[in-house]
């Protein structure tokens, strides 16, 4: 599943500090995959210390397949995912939100579906809600497994008040990187950045729905918040310098590990003219903050 030592799938995770405690579960779901050709690109939005502490504590920071970077500013989930996309090099890109987990066998099922259908631009499976009790709640889909012709997802997308429903869950899609770049990555939509991308992709290319559970979508009290006190964009700066100003706080009972902490670097939102990757597709440039917009950006989860 690795060609010349390179990953087949870049798993991208945008994370801000309030969701740092969920990262160990996402990490364990990756470690449990039977598909071993992945890399994990964690992109931190805003303050990085809680995130790096969580990655250090669970051991993810010491895995060479894990690469951690920080925006250096708070920009919101769409921009943060797109910065991670700019760091990816694998032909396939799997989004995993920080508070979600992949089902066992998800990467194998999704990559096999795209291998079997070279014309498909994306693959998606069923999502189950992961409740605070640990219970998994299933949802019937209005589509049968198999090919998803162009436009079929928009045809089944119900937008009427009281009947809103997406035909598949947009948070756990496996993408061909070429299609993601052609569409400009995740959409600049408040709370619907993954839905906007999914509908644009369905209009541009066929997809495939696999007959498997591939995502556990965590339901928790902090989900869907738009409160600026929990997360706000608009260029709030946080230093991402790797020289610590003090020891990172560890969860109770977690001993200090003598090995190096998380390798962290700041990723500029657009490459400088002499950047070594200036010939690769650039990542999105964040606009200047609007002083007339209250609340800034809000995470949809």
C-alpha positions as CSV (number, residue, x, y, z in Angstrom):
1,X,0.0,0.0,0.0
2,X,3.1,2.2,0.0
3,X,4.8,3.0,-3.3
4,X,8.5,3.7,-3.0
5,X,8.0,4.3,0.7
6,X,5.4,7.0,0.1
7,X,2.0,7.1,1.5
8,X,-1.1,6.4,-0.6
9,X,-3.4,8.4,1.6
10,X,-2.8,11.8,3.3
11,X,-5.1,12.0,6.3
12,X,-5.7,15.6,7.1
13,X,-7.0,16.8,10.5
14,X,-7.7,20.5,11.3
15,X,-7.8,21.0,15.0
16,X,-8.2,23.9,17.5
17,X,-7.5,23.8,21.2
18,X,-10.9,22.9,22.5
19,X,-10.9,19.6,20.5
20,X,-7.4,18.6,21.5
21,X,-8.7,16.0,24.1
22,X,-10.4,14.1,21.2
23,X,-7.1,13.6,19.2
24,X,-6.0,10.4,21.0
25,X,-9.2,8.6,19.8
26,X,-8.6,9.8,16.2
27,X,-5.0,8.6,16.5
28,X,-6.0,5.2,17.8
29,X,-8.5,4.8,14.9
30,X,-5.7,5.4,12.5
31,X,-3.3,3.0,14.2
32,X,-6.1,0.4,14.0
33,X,-6.5,0.6,10.2
34,X,-5.4,-2.5,8.2
35,X,-4.4,-0.1,5.4
36,X,-0.8,1.0,6.4
37,X,-0.1,3.4,3.5
38,X,-1.2,6.6,5.3
39,X,0.4,9.7,6.7
40,X,-1.3,12.0,9.3
41,X,-1.1,15.7,8.7
42,X,-2.3,17.5,11.7
43,X,-2.9,21.3,11.2
44,X,-3.3,23.4,14.3
45,X,-5.5,26.5,14.2
46,X,-4.9,29.1,16.8
47,X,-3.1,28.2,20.1
48,X,-1.0,25.1,19.7
49,X,0.1,24.1,23.2
50,X,-3.0,22.0,24.2
51,X,-2.8,20.2,20.8
52,X,0.9,19.4,21.0
53,X,0.5,18.2,24.6
54,X,-2.3,15.8,23.6
55,X,-0.2,14.4,20.7
56,X,2.8,14.0,22.9
57,X,0.8,12.3,25.7
58,X,-0.8,9.7,23.4
59,X,2.4,8.9,21.5
60,X,1.3,10.2,18.1
61,X,4.1,12.8,18.1
62,X,6.7,10.1,18.0
63,X,5.4,8.3,15.0
64,X,7.3,9.2,11.8
65,X,4.0,9.0,9.8
66,X,2.6,12.0,11.8
67,X,3.4,15.5,10.8
68,X,2.2,18.5,12.9
69,X,2.1,22.1,11.8
70,X,0.5,25.3,13.0
71,X,-1.1,28.2,11.2
72,X,0.3,30.6,13.7
73,X,-3.1,32.4,13.6
74,X,-6.7,31.3,14.0
75,X,-8.3,31.1,10.6
76,X,-11.2,28.6,10.8
77,X,-11.7,25.0,9.7
78,X,-11.8,25.5,5.9
79,X,-8.6,27.5,5.7
80,X,-6.9,25.1,8.1
81,X,-7.9,22.0,6.1
82,X,-6.7,23.7,2.9
83,X,-3.3,24.5,4.5
84,X,-3.0,20.8,5.4
85,X,-4.0,19.9,1.8
86,X,-1.1,22.1,0.6
87,X,1.2,19.9,2.7
88,X,-0.1,16.7,1.3
89,X,1.7,14.7,-1.4
90,X,-0.3,11.4,-1.5
91,X,-2.7,10.9,-4.5
92,X,-5.6,10.4,-2.1
93,X,-6.7,12.7,0.8
94,X,-8.9,11.5,3.7
95,X,-10.4,14.1,6.0
96,X,-10.8,13.2,9.6
97,X,-12.1,15.9,12.0
98,X,-10.3,16.0,15.3
99,X,-13.3,14.8,17.2
100,X,-14.3,12.0,14.9
101,X,-12.8,8.5,14.4
102,X,-12.4,6.2,11.4
103,X,-14.2,2.9,11.5
104,X,-11.9,-0.2,11.4
105,X,-11.2,-1.0,7.8
106,X,-12.4,2.3,6.5
107,X,-9.2,3.2,4.5
108,X,-9.1,-0.2,2.9
109,X,-12.7,-0.1,1.8
110,X,-12.5,3.5,0.5
111,X,-9.2,3.1,-1.4
112,X,-10.4,-0.2,-2.9
113,X,-13.5,1.6,-4.2
114,X,-11.5,4.3,-6.0
115,X,-9.1,1.7,-7.3
116,X,-12.0,-0.2,-8.9
117,X,-13.5,3.0,-10.4
118,X,-10.7,5.2,-11.8
119,X,-13.2,7.7,-13.1
120,X,-14.6,8.3,-9.6
121,X,-13.3,11.5,-7.9
122,X,-14.3,10.5,-4.3
123,X,-15.5,7.7,-2.2
124,X,-17.7,7.8,0.9
125,X,-19.2,5.3,3.2
126,X,-21.9,5.3,6.0
127,X,-21.4,7.4,9.1
128,X,-22.6,6.4,12.6
129,X,-23.1,8.9,15.4
130,X,-20.8,8.3,18.3
131,X,-22.9,9.4,21.4
132,X,-21.4,10.6,24.7
133,X,-22.4,7.2,26.2
134,X,-20.3,5.4,23.7
135,X,-23.4,4.1,21.8
136,X,-23.2,4.1,18.0
137,X,-26.4,5.3,16.3
138,X,-26.9,4.2,12.6
139,X,-28.6,6.2,9.9
140,X,-30.2,4.8,6.8
141,X,-29.1,6.4,3.6
142,X,-31.4,7.4,0.7
143,X,-28.9,5.9,-1.8
144,X,-27.8,2.4,-2.6
145,X,-24.1,1.4,-2.5
146,X,-22.3,1.7,-5.8
147,X,-21.6,4.4,-8.4
148,X,-22.7,8.0,-7.7
149,X,-23.3,9.7,-11.0
150,X,-22.5,13.4,-11.4
151,X,-25.2,15.5,-9.7
152,X,-26.8,12.6,-7.8
153,X,-25.9,13.9,-4.4
154,X,-27.4,17.3,-5.1
155,X,-30.6,15.6,-6.4
156,X,-31.0,13.9,-3.0
157,X,-30.0,16.9,-0.9
158,X,-33.1,18.1,1.0
159,X,-32.9,21.8,1.9
160,X,-36.4,22.5,3.0
161,X,-36.9,23.8,6.5
162,X,-37.6,20.9,8.8
163,X,-36.6,18.3,6.2
164,X,-32.9,19.2,5.8
165,X,-30.8,16.1,5.0
166,X,-27.6,15.3,3.3
167,X,-27.6,12.0,1.3
168,X,-24.1,11.1,2.7
169,X,-22.0,12.5,5.5
170,X,-19.5,15.0,4.1
171,X,-16.9,14.8,6.9
172,X,-15.5,11.4,6.1
173,X,-14.9,11.5,2.4
174,X,-11.8,10.0,0.7
175,X,-10.8,12.4,-2.1
176,X,-8.6,12.2,-5.1
177,X,-6.2,15.0,-4.4
178,X,-6.4,16.2,-8.0
179,X,-10.1,16.8,-7.7
180,X,-9.7,18.6,-4.4
181,X,-7.1,21.0,-5.9
182,X,-9.3,21.5,-9.0
183,X,-12.2,22.6,-6.8
184,X,-10.0,24.9,-4.6
185,X,-10.3,22.7,-1.5
186,X,-12.8,23.2,1.2
187,X,-15.4,25.9,0.6
188,X,-15.4,29.3,2.3
189,X,-18.8,28.7,3.9
190,X,-19.6,29.3,7.5
191,X,-20.4,25.9,9.1
192,X,-20.9,24.2,5.6
193,X,-17.4,24.1,4.3
194,X,-17.5,20.3,3.8
195,X,-21.0,20.3,2.4
196,X,-20.1,23.0,-0.2
197,X,-17.1,20.9,-1.3
198,X,-19.1,17.7,-1.5
199,X,-21.8,19.3,-3.7
200,X,-19.2,20.9,-6.0
201,X,-17.4,17.6,-6.3
202,X,-20.6,15.8,-7.1
203,X,-21.3,18.3,-9.9
204,X,-17.8,17.9,-11.3
205,X,-17.1,14.2,-11.0
206,X,-18.8,10.9,-10.3
207,X,-18.2,9.2,-7.0
208,X,-18.8,5.9,-5.3
209,X,-20.7,4.9,-2.1
210,X,-19.2,1.9,-0.4
211,X,-21.3,-0.6,1.5
212,X,-19.5,-0.2,4.8
213,X,-19.4,2.0,7.9
214,X,-16.4,4.2,7.5
215,X,-16.9,7.1,10.0
216,X,-17.9,7.6,13.6
217,X,-19.2,11.1,13.9
218,X,-18.9,12.2,17.5
219,X,-21.8,14.1,19.1
220,X,-20.7,16.2,22.1
221,X,-21.7,19.4,23.9
222,X,-19.1,21.6,22.2
223,X,-20.3,20.6,18.8
224,X,-21.7,23.3,16.5
225,X,-20.7,26.2,18.6
226,X,-20.4,29.6,17.1
227,X,-19.2,31.4,20.2
228,X,-16.2,33.6,19.7
229,X,-15.1,32.7,23.3
230,X,-14.5,29.1,22.2
231,X,-13.1,29.8,18.8
232,X,-12.7,33.0,16.8
233,X,-10.7,33.8,13.7
234,X,-9.7,37.1,12.4
235,X,-6.0,36.7,12.8
236,X,-5.6,36.2,16.5
237,X,-2.0,35.3,16.7
238,X,-0.4,32.5,18.8
239,X,3.3,31.8,18.7
240,X,4.1,28.4,17.2
241,X,7.8,28.6,18.1
242,X,9.2,25.2,19.1
243,X,11.2,26.7,21.9
244,X,8.8,26.2,24.8
245,X,8.3,28.9,27.3
246,X,7.5,26.3,30.0
247,X,6.7,22.6,30.2
248,X,3.4,21.6,28.5
249,X,0.7,20.5,30.8
250,X,0.0,16.8,30.8
251,X,-3.3,15.0,31.6
252,X,-3.3,13.6,35.1
253,X,-1.4,10.3,35.4
254,X,0.6,10.8,32.2
255,X,4.3,10.7,33.0
256,X,6.8,12.9,31.3
257,X,8.4,11.2,28.2
258,X,12.1,11.8,27.8
259,X,11.9,11.7,24.1
260,X,11.5,14.9,22.0
261,X,8.1,16.6,22.0
262,X,6.0,17.2,19.0
263,X,7.8,18.4,15.9
264,X,6.0,21.7,15.1
265,X,6.5,24.3,12.5
266,X,4.4,27.2,11.2
267,X,3.0,26.9,7.7
268,X,2.6,30.2,5.9
269,X,-0.8,30.6,4.3
270,X,0.9,31.3,1.0
271,X,4.4,30.5,-0.1
272,X,7.0,33.2,-0.5
273,X,8.3,33.9,-4.0
274,X,11.5,31.8,-3.3
275,X,9.7,29.0,-1.4
276,X,10.9,25.6,-2.6
277,X,7.3,24.6,-3.3
278,X,6.4,27.7,-5.3
279,X,5.7,25.6,-8.3
280,X,3.1,23.4,-6.5
281,X,-0.5,24.5,-6.2
282,X,-0.5,27.2,-3.5
283,X,-2.6,27.0,-0.4
284,X,-5.3,29.6,0.2
285,X,-4.4,33.0,1.5
286,X,-6.6,34.2,4.4
287,X,-8.2,37.6,3.9
288,X,-7.6,40.4,6.3
289,X,-9.9,40.4,9.3
290,X,-13.1,42.4,8.9
291,X,-13.4,44.8,11.8
292,X,-17.2,45.1,11.1
293,X,-17.9,41.4,11.5
294,X,-18.6,40.2,15.0
295,X,-17.6,36.9,16.3
296,X,-15.0,36.0,13.6
297,X,-15.0,32.4,12.2
298,X,-16.7,29.6,14.0
299,X,-16.1,25.9,13.9
300,X,-19.0,23.8,12.8
301,X,-18.2,21.0,15.2
